[in-house]
Amino acid sequence: MAPGTAYIVGILSVGLSIVMQPLHAQVTLDRKPILRRKPQGENAEVSHVTFQTGEYDTLDSYMENYAGLPDLTQFTICVHIKYHRIAENNTLLSYFASGNDDELTIFTNSLEANTLQLYCCGDRVRNYVHYPIRLYTWEHLCISVDLSTKRLTVVLNNEAKEYTLRENDDGSSSSEPLVIQGGGRLVLGQDLDSEEGDFSLEQILACEIADFVIYDVVLTADEMKSFMSCKNSIPFEPIIYVDREMTTLQAVGDTDVSTIPERELCVKDSGHNILFPERVTFKDSVAWCGMLKGKVVLPANQEENIRVYDKFLPFRDACVDSWRTLYYFGAIRNTTTDKWTSYYDGNPIAWENFDVQWNKISNNYGCAAVASLNMKYTWYAIPCESAMCSACNFTSPPKFLIRGLCKTSLLDRTYYLNDYYNGRPLFEGEEHGRIFWNNGTWELRSRRHSGLFATMEVKNSKAYPFGRKTWAIFGDKCDKTKLDLLLTPCSKGEYTCNTGHCIEKRQRCNIAIDCPDQSDELDCDVVNIPPGYNPALPPPRTSGKPLSLAFSFRIITIKEFNLVGFTVVLDAVTSLSWRDSRLTFRNLRPDYHVNEVRRDGQLWKPQLLIRDGARSAVDLEVRSDDLYAMAEDAALPDDVTILSEGNTRV
């Protein structure tokens, strides 16, 4: 406006009434065909995600989609999943929409609970499904939901079960149709307690998943089973899926996205194979695998032969012997029949891959091994005294228990032998621990508690933490900072030798050596004497009642009976029994005669005084005075805070 000019401004005041309508975000996703498997057929690969890839558990490991889902009244979710560790809640999927953190949530509980839980529709629906979790094993899962008919179908490892969706009966039920609202935030691997996250370490997902997909249709049981068998005849395209390009789901933090050969998911499980990179003879390989509840590997076909070889080839430098072979097979030569037979059952092996030039008929070449490099996958006949690595096969992931930690310890007590770290096998804890080789010793560290770890006293660089070892403990809640701990593969009904070998409990303290180190015949006392026990004091009253004492007197022989002198000489056996509530017992057998108490001088015993009819003391010649512990009922539950297994009783 030029200088000196003027203008008039008219101001109109009006009243406006604006009615705000609820804004609902409707998401429409592009349904164009996609190729999630490249290429198809025998070499097909599928998407693969590993959560919690760092040294420590973190809230910063998940996949997310901010565009969310469309409104859904039906859907199907399919995934291959391999659990590594277990949290309190293992959240596969969490979807926050319309202010609801449980618009759709799917998670599993602990190994003890064995349940899969599905919440949806603003927490109006909660269903609990039996779901036995197995660690380090590919599980195949599809969940199909039809909200209009309230039908839930769960297919787990090719077994289909149907359920009725359960609406909450807490008074909050609504007559409105069930629907999952669109336009929210979708996360895999963490639980959304708010739109911002509010994640918790107790709700993480420490696992691998493969070929995760969400369809907006209800798949049939046969279609879901085709997903599990990797035939995948599903005629629909997913609305959400995982791929390396992160088209619909973005990886965040310690999350690795890659691809995996589809055959690894759907191949028939031949067990779990672990190689120990120390060179030993065939006899020692058999003993080593057997101690850990496994067998020396023996591939049943070429595919398995290749898979085992490729897995163990990185250990070539540590394992190859003078014969240029890598590891033994569990087969031996039968020179009478000129057949290769299984070491374990003596039957002819069903498949072999021997080189013609190195399949000699000789007692000197009685064992089988695989070539290291020049003729990979090829088998050789070699002397059984050759030194190479032990390759062990297990029907399930090898499981170990740590005994001897105090009750308040934060350390894991259960571990699985699964992977490798610093060139040696790695033990992964069931929840957050791990045992690994580092700087010349074995370390036990927590992924969740900073500063919580332990180191093993190593006297031999080839030693493993199996059996009884001394550990220095740091940052734990136990009083002691140095403990003897026992890492054992033994099952219920077995006793662990200090070496880690397992024997039957009945072989413990049976006056026969069964453990390689004779530890089964050590510490065979049947009584645990607590600190402060006073043998001069009788057992305390129980329930206000005085001590009950049972007495028996059995005459064996009458040697002299004098009516004139009123004397009698006889041999007799007296028996006294009582309960001392201050004591606990262990290593008890049903036959009490083998439960001799070897520290009877440290225990209270009633004093036996025999008088005649005139109340005069009689002359006693005690030929033997034995004390035994007698079991009256079942043993107490096993107490893993006690170093060795024992059938403890009170």
TIGUBA-303956 format. One record per residue (C-alpha): residue number from 1; chain; x negated, y, z. Coordinates in steps of 0.5 Angstrom, whole numbers, plus 2048, in hexadecimal, padded with zeros to 3 digits. Layout:
N
   rovo   sevo     u     v     w
    NUM      A     X     Y     Z
...
END
This chain:
650
   rovo   sevo     u     v     w
      1      A   800   800   800
      2      A   7FD   807   7FE
      3      A   7FC   80C   803
      4      A   801   811   805
      5      A   807   80D   803
      6      A   80C   80A   808
      7      A   811   804   808
      8      A   817   802   80C
      9      A   817   7FB   80F
     10      A   81E   7F8   811
     11      A   81E   7F3   816
     12      A   823   7EE   816
     13      A   824   7EA   81D
     14      A   828   7E3   81C
     15      A   829   7DD   820
     16      A   827   7D6   81E
     17      A   829   7D0   820
     18      A   825   7CA   81D
     19      A   827   7C3   81F
     20      A   821   7BE   81F
     21      A   822   7B7   81C
     22      A   81E   7B2   81E
     23      A   818   7B1   819
     24      A   817   7A9   818
     25      A   811   7A8   813
     26      A   813   7A2   80E
     27      A   80C   79F   80C
     28      A   80D   79C   805
     29      A   807   798   803
     30      A   804   796   7FC
     31      A   806   78F   7FA
     32      A   801   78E   7F4
     33      A   7FE   788   7F4
     34      A   7F7   787   7F7
     35      A   7F1   782   7F7
     36      A   7EF   780   7FE
     37      A   7EB   77A   7FC
     38      A   7E6   77B   7F7
     39      A   7E5   776   7F3
     40      A   7EA   771   7F4
     41      A   7E9   76A   7F4
     42      A   7E3   766   7F7
     43      A   7DF   76C   7F8
     44      A   7E5   770   7FB
     45      A   7E3   775   800
     46      A   7E8   779   805
     47      A   7E7   77F   80A
     48      A   7E4   77E   810
     49      A   7E3   782   816
     50      A   7DF   782   81D
     51      A   7E1   786   823
     52      A   7DD   788   829
     53      A   7D6   787   825
     54      A   7D2   78B   82A
     55      A   7CE   789   830
     56      A   7D3   78B   834
     57      A   7DB   78B   834
     58      A   7DE   792   832
     59      A   7E4   795   831
     60      A   7E1   798   82A
     61      A   7E3   791   826
     62      A   7E9   790   822
     63      A   7EC   792   81B
     64      A   7F2   797   81B
     65      A   7F7   799   816
     66      A   7FA   7A0   817
     67      A   7FF   7A0   812
     68      A   803   79A   816
     69      A   808   796   813
     70      A   80F   797   810
     71      A   815   795   814
     72      A   815   78E   814
     73      A   81B   789   816
     74      A   817   783   814
     75      A   80F   782   813
     76      A   80A   77C   813
     77      A   803   77D   816
     78      A   7FD   778   814
     79      A   7F6   777   816
     80      A   7F0   772   817
     81      A   7ED   774   81E
     82      A   7E7   771   822
     83      A   7E7   774   829
     84      A   7E0   775   82C
     85      A   7E2   777   833
     86      A   7E8   778   837
     87      A   7EB   77F   83A
     88      A   7F1   77F   83E
     89      A   7F5   781   838
     90      A   7F2   780   831
     91      A   7F6   785   82D
     92      A   7F6   783   826
     93      A   7FB   788   824
     94      A   7FE   78E   827
     95      A   802   793   824
     96      A   805   79A   827
     97      A   80B   79D   824
     98      A   810   7A2   826
     99      A   80D   7A3   82D
    100      A   80D   79B   82E
    101      A   806   798   82F
    102      A   80A   791   82E
    103      A   80D   792   828
    104      A   809   78C   826
    105      A   804   789   82A
    106      A   801   782   829
    107      A   7FC   77F   82E
    108      A   7F9   779   831
    109      A   7F8   778   839
    110      A   7F2   774   83D
    111      A   7F0   76D   83B
    112      A   7F4   76B   841
    113      A   7FB   76E   83F
    114      A   7FB   76B   838
    115      A   800   770   835
    116      A   801   775   830
    117      A   805   77B   831
    118      A   809   77F   82C
    119      A   80D   786   82E
    120      A   810   78A   829
    121      A   816   78F   828
    122      A   814   794   82D
    123      A   813   78E   832
    124      A   81A   78C   831
    125      A   817   785   82F
    126      A   812   780   833
    127      A   811   779   831
    128      A   80C   774   834
    129      A   809   76F   830
    130      A   805   769   832
    131      A   7FE   76A   82F
    132      A   7F8   766   831
    133      A   7F2   76A   82F
    134      A   7EB   767   82D
    135      A   7E5   76B   82D
    136      A   7E0   76B   827
    137      A   7E5   767   823
    138      A   7E9   76A   81D
    139      A   7F0   76A   81E
    140      A   7F6   76B   819
    141      A   7FC   76F   81B
    142      A   802   772   818
    143      A   808   776   81C
    144      A   80E   777   818
    145      A   814   77B   81B
    146      A   81B   77D   819
    147      A   81E   782   81D
    148      A   825   782   81A
    149      A   825   77A   81C
    150      A   821   77B   822
    151      A   81C   775   81F
    152      A   815   774   821
    153      A   811   76F   81D
    154      A   80A   76D   81F
    155      A   805   769   81B
    156      A   7FF   767   81F
    157      A   7FA   762   81B
    158      A   7FF   760   817
    159      A   804   75E   81C
    160      A   80B   763   81C
    161      A   80F   764   822
    162      A   815   769   822
    163      A   818   76D   827
    164      A   81D   772   829
    165      A   81B   779   82A
    166      A   81D   77B   831
    167      A   81F   782   833
    168      A   81D   785   839
    169      A   823   784   83F
    170      A   821   789   843
    171      A   827   78E   842
    172      A   823   791   83C
    173      A   826   78D   836
    174      A   829   791   831
    175      A   82F   790   82C
    176      A   82B   793   826
    177      A   828   78E   821
    178      A   821   78C   822
    179      A   81C   78F   81E
    180      A   814   791   81E
    181      A   814   799   81D
    182      A   80F   79B   817
    183      A   80A   7A0   817
    184      A   806   79F   81D
    185      A   7FF   79D   81E
    186      A   7FC   795   81D
    187      A   7F6   792   821
    188      A   7F3   78C   820
    189      A   7EE   78A   826
    190      A   7F1   78E   82C
    191      A   7F7   790   82F
    192      A   7FA   797   82E
    193      A   7FD   799   835
    194      A   7FE   7A0   831
    195      A   7FE   7A3   82A
    196      A   7F7   7A5   82C
    197      A   7F5   79E   82F
    198      A   7F3   79E   836
    199      A   7F0   797   835
    200      A   7ED   793   83A
    201      A   7E8   78E   83A
    202      A   7ED   789   83D
    203      A   7F0   789   837
    204      A   7EB   788   831
    205      A   7EA   783   82C
    206      A   7E4   780   82C
    207      A   7E4   77B   826
    208      A   7E4   77A   81E
    209      A   7EA   77B   81A
    210      A   7EB   779   812
    211      A   7F0   77B   80D
    212      A   7F4   77F   812
    213      A   7FB   781   80E
    214      A   802   784   810
    215      A   808   782   80B
    216      A   80E   786   80C
    217      A   812   77F   80A
    218      A   814   779   80E
    219      A   80F   774   80B
    220      A   811   76C   80B
    221      A   80E   767   810
    222      A   80B   764   809
    223      A   808   76B   807
    224      A   805   76C   80D
    225      A   802   765   80D
    226      A   7FF   767   806
    227      A   7FC   76D   809
    228      A   7F8   768   80F
    229      A   7F6   763   809
    230      A   7F3   769   805
    231      A   7F8   767   7FF
    232      A   7FB   76D   800
    233      A   802   76C   7FC
    234      A   805   772   7FF
    235      A   809   776   7FA
    236      A   808   77D   7FD
    237      A   803   782   7FE
    238      A   802   785   805
    239      A   803   78C   807
    240      A   7FD   78C   80C
    241      A   7F7   788   80B
    242      A   7EF   788   80D
    243      A   7EA   788   807
    244      A   7E3   78B   806
    245      A   7E5   791   803
    246      A   7EA   793   809
    247      A   7F0   794   805
    248      A   7F5   794   80A
    249      A   7F1   793   811
    250      A   7EB   797   813
    251      A   7E5   794   817
    252      A   7E3   798   81D
    253      A   7DD   797   822
    254      A   7DA   790   823
    255      A   7DE   78D   81E
    256      A   7DB   789   818
    257      A   7DF   788   811
    258      A   7DC   783   80C
    259      A   7DF   77D   808
    260      A   7DE   776   80A
    261      A   7DF   770   805
    262      A   7E6   76D   806
    263      A   7E4   766   806
    264      A   7E0   768   80D
    265      A   7E7   769   810
    266      A   7EB   763   80D
    267      A   7E6   75E   80D
    268      A   7E7   758   811
    269      A   7E4   759   818
    270      A   7DE   754   818
    271      A   7DC   757   81F
    272      A   7D7   75C   822
    273      A   7CF   75C   820
    274      A   7CA   75F   824
    275      A   7C2   75E   822
    276      A   7BD   75F   828
    277      A   7B6   761   825
    278      A   7B2   75D   829
    279      A   7AE   757   825
    280      A   7B0   750   828
    281      A   7B0   749   826
    282      A   7B6   745   824
    283      A   7B7   742   82B
    284      A   7B7   749   82E
    285      A   7BB   74C   829
    286      A   7C1   747   82B
    287      A   7BF   748   833
    288      A   7C0   74F   832
    289      A   7C6   74F   82E
    290      A   7C9   74A   833
    291      A   7C7   74E   839
    292      A   7CC   754   836
    293      A   7D2   74F   834
    294      A   7D0   74F   82D
    295      A   7CD   74A   828
    296      A   7C7   74B   822
    297      A   7CB   74E   81C
    298      A   7CD   749   817
    299      A   7D0   74D   811
    300      A   7D6   749   80E
    301      A   7D6   74C   807
    302      A   7D2   751   802
    303      A   7D6   757   804
    304      A   7D4   756   80C
    305      A   7CD   754   80A
    306      A   7CC   75B   807
    307      A   7D0   75F   80C
    308      A   7CB   75C   812
    309      A   7C5   75D   80E
    310      A   7C6   764   80C
    311      A   7C8   766   813
    312      A   7C2   763   816
    313      A   7BD   765   810
    314      A   7BB   76B   814
    315      A   7B7   767   819
    316      A   7B3   764   814
    317      A   7AC   766   816
    318      A   7AE   764   81D
    319      A   7B0   75D   81B
    320      A   7AC   75A   815
    321      A   7A8   755   817
    322      A   7A2   752   813
    323      A   7A7   74E   80F
    324      A   7AA   755   80D
    325      A   7B1   753   810
    326      A   7B5   757   814
    327      A   7BA   753   819
    328      A   7BC   74C   81A
    329      A   7C2   749   818
    330      A   7C6   744   81D
    331      A   7C5   73E   818
    332      A   7C0   738   819
    333      A   7BD   733   814
    334      A   7C0   72C   815
    335      A   7BA   728   812
    336      A   7BE   721   812
    337      A   7C4   724   80E
    338      A   7C0   729   80A
    339      A   7C5   72E   80C
    340      A   7C5   735   80F
    341      A   7CA   735   816
    342      A   7CC   73A   81B
    343      A   7C8   73A   821
    344      A   7CE   73A   825
    345      A   7D3   735   823
    346      A   7CE   730   81E
    347      A   7D3   731   818
    348      A   7D0   732   811
    349      A   7D1   73A   810
    350      A   7D6   73C   80B
    351      A   7D2   741   807
    352      A   7CA   742   806
    353      A   7C6   747   802
    354      A   7BF   743   802
    355      A   7BA   745   7FD
    356      A   7B8   73E   7F9
    357      A   7B1   73F   7FA
    358      A   7B1   740   801
    359      A   7B6   73B   803
    360      A   7B1   735   805
    361      A   7B3   72E   808
    362      A   7AF   72E   80E
    363      A   7AF   72E   816
    364      A   7AA   734   815
    365      A   7AF   738   812
    366      A   7B5   737   816
    367      A   7B8   73E   817
    368      A   7BB   743   812
    369      A   7BA   74A   812
    370      A   7BB   750   80D
    371      A   7B6   753   808
    372      A   7B4   75A   80A
    373      A   7B4   75E   804
    374      A   7B1   75B   7FD
    375      A   7B6   756   7FD
    376      A   7BC   759   801
    377      A   7C2   755   803
    378      A   7BE   74F   802
    379      A   7BD   749   807
    380      A   7B6   746   809
    381      A   7B5   73F   80C
    382      A   7AF   741   811
    383      A   7AC   73E   818
    384      A   7B0   73F   81E
    385      A   7AA   742   822
    386      A   7AA   748   81D
    387      A   7AB   74F   821
    388      A   7B0   753   81E
    389      A   7B6   757   821
    390      A   7BC   754   824
    391      A   7C3   756   820
    392      A   7C9   754   825
    393      A   7D0   753   823
    394      A   7D6   754   828
    395      A   7DD   753   827
    396      A   7DF   75A   82A
    397      A   7DB   760   82C
    398      A   7D6   75D   832
    399      A   7D8   760   838
    400      A   7D4   761   83F
    401      A   7D6   763   846
    402      A   7D1   767   84A
    403      A   7D2   765   852
    404      A   7CF   768   858
    405      A   7D1   76F   857
    406      A   7D5   773   85D
    407      A   7DC   774   85C
    408      A   7DC   77B   85B
    409      A   7D7   77B   856
    410      A   7D9   77F   84F
    411      A   7D5   77A   84B
    412      A   7D8   775   846
    413      A   7D8   76E   848
    414      A   7DA   76B   842
    415      A   7D6   76B   83B
    416      A   7D6   768   834
    417      A   7D0   766   830
    418      A   7D2   76A   829
    419      A   7CD   76E   826
    420      A   7C5   770   826
    421      A   7C1   776   829
    422      A   7BA   777   828
    423      A   7B9   770   825
    424      A   7BC   76C   82A
    425      A   7C4   76A   82C
    426      A   7C8   76F   82F
    427      A   7CD   76E   835
    428      A   7D3   772   834
    429      A   7D7   773   83B
    430      A   7DF   772   83B
    431      A   7E0   779   83D
    432      A   7DA   77E   83C
    433      A   7D4   77A   83E
    434      A   7CE   778   839
    435      A   7C8   774   83B
    436      A   7C2   775   836
    437      A   7BB   774   835
    438      A   7B7   77A   835
    439      A   7B0   77C   837
    440      A   7AE   775   839
    441      A   7B3   774   83E
    442      A   7BB   773   83E
    443      A   7BF   779   83F
    444      A   7C7   779   841
    445      A   7CA   77F   840
    446      A   7D1   782   840
    447      A   7D4   786   83A
    448      A   7D9   78A   83F
    449      A   7D5   78B   845
    450      A   7CF   790   844
    451      A   7C9   78E   848
    452      A   7CC   787   84A
    453      A   7C7   781   848
    454      A   7C2   77B   84A
    455      A   7BC   779   848
    456      A   7B9   771   848
    457      A   7B3   76F   84B
    458      A   7AF   76C   845
    459      A   7AA   767   846
    460      A   7AA   764   83F
    461      A   7AB   768   839
    462      A   7AF   763   836
    463      A   7B3   762   83C
    464      A   7BB   763   83B
    465      A   7C0   766   841
    466      A   7C3   75F   841
    467      A   7C3   75C   848
    468      A   7C1   75F   84F
    469      A   7BD   765   84E
    470      A   7BB   76B   852
    471      A   7BD   772   850
    472      A   7BC   779   852
    473      A   7C3   77D   853
    474      A   7C4   784   852
    475      A   7CA   789   853
    476      A   7CE   783   855
    477      A   7D3   783   85B
    478      A   7D0   77D   85E
    479      A   7CB   77E   864
    480      A   7C5   77A   862
    481      A   7C1   77D   85C
    482      A   7BE   776   85B
    483      A   7C2   770   85A
    484      A   7C1   769   857
    485      A   7C7   768   852
    486      A   7C9   762   84E
    487      A   7CB   762   847
    488      A   7CF   75C   845
    489      A   7D2   758   83F
    490      A   7D5   753   844
    491      A   7DD   752   844
    492      A   7E1   750   84A
    493      A   7DF   74A   84D
    494      A   7D8   74B   84C
    495      A   7D2   74D   850
    496      A   7CC   751   84D
    497      A   7C5   74F   84E
    498      A   7C0   755   84F
    499      A   7BE   754   848
    500      A   7C5   755   845
    501      A   7C6   74E   843
    502      A   7CD   74B   845
    503      A   7CF   745   849
    504      A   7D5   742   84C
    505      A   7D7   745   853
    506      A   7D7   73E   856
    507      A   7CF   73D   854
    508      A   7CE   743   859
    509      A   7CA   741   85F
    510      A   7CB   739   85E
    511      A   7C4   737   860
    512      A   7C2   736   858
    513      A   7BF   73B   854
    514      A   7C3   73E   84E
    515      A   7C1   745   84D
    516      A   7BA   746   849
    517      A   7B7   74A   84F
    518      A   7BA   746   854
    519      A   7BE   74C   856
    520      A   7C5   747   857
    521      A   7C2   744   85D
    522      A   7BF   74B   861
    523      A   7C3   74E   866
    524      A   7C8   749   867
    525      A   7CB   74B   86E
    526      A   7D2   74A   86E
    527      A   7D3   750   873
    528      A   7D3   757   872
    529      A   7D1   75A   879
    530      A   7D2   762   879
    531      A   7CE   767   87C
    532      A   7CF   768   884
    533      A   7D2   761   885
    534      A   7D0   75F   88C
    535      A   7D0   757   88D
    536      A   7D1   758   895
    537      A   7D8   75A   894
    538      A   7DE   756   892
    539      A   7E2   758   88C
    540      A   7E7   75D   88D
    541      A   7EE   75C   88E
    542      A   7F3   75C   888
    543      A   7FA   75F   889
    544      A   7F9   75F   890
    545      A   7F8   758   891
    546      A   7F2   754   894
    547      A   7ED   750   890
    548      A   7F0   74A   88E
    549      A   7EB   744   88F
    550      A   7ED   73D   88C
    551      A   7E9   737   890
    552      A   7E8   730   88E
    553      A   7E5   72A   892
    554      A   7E3   724   88E
    555      A   7E0   71E   892
    556      A   7DC   71A   88D
    557      A   7D9   714   892
    558      A   7DA   713   899
    559      A   7D3   710   89B
    560      A   7D4   70F   8A3
    561      A   7DA   70F   8A7
    562      A   7D9   70E   8AF
    563      A   7DF   70E   8B3
    564      A   7DB   70D   8B9
    565      A   7D6   713   8B8
    566      A   7DC   717   8B5
    567      A   7D7   718   8AF
    568      A   7D8   718   8A7
    569      A   7D3   719   8A2
    570      A   7D6   71A   89B
    571      A   7D4   71D   894
    572      A   7D9   722   892
    573      A   7DA   728   88D
    574      A   7DD   72E   88F
    575      A   7E0   733   88A
    576      A   7E2   73B   88B
    577      A   7E5   73F   886
    578      A   7E6   747   886
    579      A   7E7   74D   882
    580      A   7E2   753   883
    581      A   7E6   759   87F
    582      A   7DF   75D   87F
    583      A   7DC   758   87A
    584      A   7DD   757   872
    585      A   7DB   750   86F
    586      A   7D8   74E   868
    587      A   7D6   748   864
    588      A   7DB   744   867
    589      A   7DD   73D   865
    590      A   7E3   739   866
    591      A   7DF   734   86A
    592      A   7DD   738   870
    593      A   7D8   733   872
    594      A   7D3   737   86C
    595      A   7D5   73D   86F
    596      A   7D0   73D   874
    597      A   7CE   744   878
    598      A   7C7   745   878
    599      A   7C7   74B   87D
    600      A   7CB   748   882
    601      A   7C6   74B   888
    602      A   7C9   752   885
    603      A   7D0   750   886
    604      A   7D4   750   88C
    605      A   7D6   749   88E
    606      A   7DB   746   894
    607      A   7D7   743   89A
    608      A   7D9   73C   89B
    609      A   7D9   739   8A2
    610      A   7DB   732   8A3
    611      A   7DD   730   8AB
    612      A   7DF   72A   8AE
    613      A   7E6   728   8B2
    614      A   7E2   72C   8B8
    615      A   7E1   732   8B4
    616      A   7D9   730   8B4
    617      A   7D5   732   8AE
    618      A   7D3   72B   8AA
    619      A   7CD   72A   8A7
    620      A   7CD   72C   8A0
    621      A   7C7   72A   89B
    622      A   7C9   72E   894
    623      A   7C6   72A   88E
    624      A   7C8   72F   889
    625      A   7CC   736   889
    626      A   7CE   738   882
    627      A   7D3   73E   880
    628      A   7D7   73E   87A
    629      A   7DB   743   876
    630      A   7E2   740   874
    631      A   7E6   743   86E
    632      A   7EE   743   870
    633      A   7F0   747   86A
    634      A   7EF   74A   863
    635      A   7E9   74F   862
    636      A   7EA   756   862
    637      A   7E9   75A   85B
    638      A   7E3   75B   859
    639      A   7DF   761   85B
    640      A   7DA   764   856
    641      A   7D7   768   85B
    642      A   7D4   762   85E
    643      A   7CE   760   85A
    644      A   7CF   758   858
    645      A   7D6   755   857
    646      A   7D8   751   85D
    647      A   7DF   74E   860
    648      A   7DF   753   865
    649      A   7E4   752   86B
    650      A   7E6   755   872
END
